[in-house]
Amino acid sequence: MNLKILIIFIYLFLLSCSNKTIYSGKIFDPETFNNLDFDNKETLLKQMGNPSFIDPIENKFFYYSEKTSKKSIFNKDTKYSYVFVFKFDENNKILNSEVFDLKNKKNIEIIEKQTSSEIVKRGLLEKFFGGIGAQKELPNSP
């Protein structure tokens, strides 16, 4: 019985020493990191594929890419972690592009911008008593 436990322990110990490479987000060639000079949305999509996230309000494409090497539960090393942001104009030309290195988080600045909530302007009484009273009926679809 002790021999079986010892064999299982040695097997798990050796298994935990194997090196794993984990990719998150888009997997890019190293050449892609050096050549980010795109003219328009079409060439960007041809080279980098579909984005990880599209912001339709700001007309931006976000690409996320991360490579992590994991040797054991306690030994995890992030090789790189990037977010590429491309902003377009109304003619789908790239206005600017930014690269954020998430591995070096000390260089990321938190900004104080907030999204305005001026879509619905309500007065003070409407804010307090807005849910009280008869509700408007919505029309049914045919």
C-alpha positions in Angstrom: 0.0 0.0 0.0 2.8 2.4 0.9 4.5 1.6 -2.4 1.4 2.7 -4.4 1.2 6.0 -2.5 4.9 6.6 -3.1 4.5 5.9 -6.8 1.5 8.2 -7.0 3.4 10.9 -5.1 6.4 10.7 -7.4 4.2 10.7 -10.5 2.4 13.8 -9.4 5.6 15.5 -8.5 7.1 14.8 -11.9 3.9 15.8 -13.7 3.9 19.2 -11.9 7.4 19.9 -13.2 6.3 19.9 -16.9 6.4 23.3 -18.6 3.1 24.6 -20.1 2.8 27.5 -22.5 -0.7 29.2 -22.2 -1.9 31.7 -24.8 -4.8 34.0 -24.1 -6.5 36.3 -26.6 -5.1 36.5 -30.1 -2.0 34.5 -31.1 0.3 36.7 -33.2 3.5 36.2 -35.0 6.5 38.1 -33.5 6.6 40.1 -36.8 3.1 41.5 -36.0 4.4 43.2 -32.9 7.0 45.1 -35.0 4.8 46.0 -37.9 1.7 47.9 -36.6 1.6 50.5 -39.4 -1.8 49.9 -41.0 -3.6 52.4 -43.2 -7.2 51.4 -42.8 -9.6 48.9 -41.2 -9.4 46.5 -44.2 -5.7 46.0 -44.0 -5.9 45.7 -40.2 -8.4 42.9 -40.4 -6.4 41.1 -43.1 -3.2 41.1 -41.0 -4.6 40.7 -37.4 -8.0 39.1 -37.9 -11.1 39.9 -36.0 -10.6 42.0 -32.9 -11.0 40.7 -29.3 -13.4 43.6 -28.6 -15.1 46.3 -30.8 -16.2 49.6 -29.3 -19.0 50.9 -31.6 -19.4 54.2 -29.7 -15.7 55.3 -30.0 -15.2 53.3 -33.2 -12.2 51.4 -31.8 -10.8 47.9 -32.2 -9.1 46.2 -29.3 -6.8 43.2 -29.6 -5.6 41.3 -26.6 -2.6 38.9 -26.6 -0.9 37.2 -23.7 1.7 34.4 -23.4 2.3 32.7 -20.1 4.7 29.9 -19.2 3.7 27.8 -16.3 6.1 25.3 -14.7 4.1 24.5 -11.5 1.3 25.9 -9.5 3.6 28.4 -7.8 5.8 29.2 -10.8 3.9 31.3 -13.4 5.8 33.6 -15.7 4.1 36.0 -18.1 6.2 36.4 -21.2 4.1 39.2 -22.7 0.7 40.7 -22.3 -0.4 43.4 -24.7 -3.6 45.3 -25.6 -3.5 47.0 -29.1 -6.1 49.8 -29.6 -6.9 51.2 -33.1 -9.2 54.2 -33.5 -10.9 54.8 -36.8 -12.5 57.8 -38.5 -15.8 57.8 -40.4 -14.0 56.6 -43.6 -12.4 53.6 -41.7 -9.0 55.2 -41.8 -6.9 54.6 -38.7 -6.5 57.8 -36.7 -4.2 56.5 -34.1 -2.9 53.2 -32.6 -1.8 52.5 -29.1 -0.1 49.6 -27.5 -0.4 48.9 -23.7 2.0 46.6 -22.1 0.0 44.9 -19.3 3.0 43.1 -17.9 4.5 46.4 -16.9 1.4 47.7 -15.0 3.3 50.6 -13.4 3.2 52.5 -16.7 -0.6 52.4 -17.0 -2.3 55.5 -15.8 -5.9 55.5 -14.4 -7.9 58.5 -15.8 -10.7 60.2 -14.1 -13.0 60.3 -17.1 -16.6 59.2 -16.6 -19.3 58.4 -19.1 -22.0 61.1 -18.9 -25.5 60.0 -18.0 -27.3 62.8 -19.8 -29.3 60.4 -21.9 -32.3 60.8 -19.6 -32.4 64.1 -17.6 -34.7 63.9 -14.6 -35.5 66.2 -11.8 -35.0 65.6 -8.1 -38.6 64.5 -7.6 -38.5 62.2 -10.5 -35.3 60.5 -9.2 -37.0 59.8 -5.8 -40.5 59.0 -7.0 -39.9 57.8 -10.6 -41.1 54.2 -10.0 -44.3 55.2 -8.1 -47.6 55.5 -9.9 -49.2 54.1 -13.0 -46.9 52.6 -15.6 -47.2 53.4 -19.3 -48.2 50.4 -21.4 -45.9 49.5 -24.2 -47.5 48.7 -27.5 -47.6 45.0 -28.5 -45.9 43.9 -31.7 -48.4 42.5 -34.3 
